[in-house]
């Protein structure tokens, strides 16, 4: 029989894994945008400057998301809860950052 704690652990792990995936997608989009801007030369300089400014927050979000995944993989309800909160928080923050970036450079 599966216990409630085990189900909560699996849920926490999946949420934390989702947070890592979303933060990786945000970082990959920034890298792709920066690469395309670098190919444009001087006309891509504002985009390159924006991407450089967003690298640090994206890296911090990724580090926190991985930390949440580590917590979620640990045994116990408290680490599962911490992992769930960190994973969900970083996932939402990265999703919003990705949306802001996409809206800012749509059609650029």
Protein Blocks (a to p, Z undefined) as FASTA:
>chain_A
ZZfklmmmmmmmmmmmmmmmmmmmmmmmmmmmmmmmmmnommlmmmmmmmmmmmmmmmmm
mmmmmmmmmmmmpgcjklmmmmmmmmmmmmmmmmmmmmmmmmmmgoZZ
